[in-house]
């Protein structure tokens, strides 16, 4: 009997504590463009919503001598208004070098101390050392 009361109490507690449905008005899509994946692998899309969110992206395949070495290059950006009212805008490129975002709100690293900069310049002038061959069967 006590087990039944405990189980029913847990079920009622979970039912009461669940998040209530709060309907919201849908945000309209003001503009939508999609130039799907083309024969050469390129594409382009863009959209804008009624609450001011904008995004766009273009991509193309950079061919190489060896088809397995081809790379996808992407350029794009997005913008929206932060909850505190600050406009946020990000532009980015992505490719073989990785993802590189640019925006005024993004943190930047501090400048290199002069001693480290001097050390890096010195190291750049030094000859590179060959990698040792490990586990080579002779």
Rosetta blueprint (number, residue, H / E / L):
1 X L
2 X H
3 X H
4 X H
5 X H
6 X H
7 X H
8 X H
9 X H
10 X H
11 X H
12 X H
13 X H
14 X H
15 X H
16 X H
17 X H
18 X L
19 X L
20 X L
21 X L
22 X L
23 X L
24 X L
25 X L
26 X L
27 X L
28 X L
29 X E
30 X E
31 X E
32 X E
33 X E
34 X E
35 X E
36 X L
37 X L
38 X L
39 X L
40 X L
41 X L
42 X L
43 X E
44 X E
45 X E
46 X E
47 X E
48 X E
49 X E
50 X L
51 X L
52 X L
53 X L
54 X E
55 X E
56 X E
57 X E
58 X E
59 X E
60 X E
61 X E
62 X E
63 X L
64 X L
65 X L
66 X L
67 X H
68 X H
69 X H
70 X L
71 X E
72 X E
73 X E
74 X E
75 X E
76 X E
77 X E
78 X E
79 X E
80 X E
81 X E
82 X L
83 X L
84 X L
85 X L
86 X L
87 X E
88 X E
89 X E
90 X E
91 X E
92 X E
93 X E
94 X E
95 X E
96 X L
97 X L
98 X E
99 X E
100 X E
101 X E
102 X E
103 X L
104 X L
105 X L
106 X L
107 X L
108 X L
109 X L
110 X L
111 X L
112 X L
113 X L
114 X H
115 X H
116 X H
117 X H
118 X H
119 X H
120 X H
121 X H
122 X H
123 X H
124 X H
125 X H
126 X L
127 X L
128 X L
129 X L
130 X L
131 X L
132 X L
133 X L
134 X L
135 X L
136 X L
137 X L
138 X L
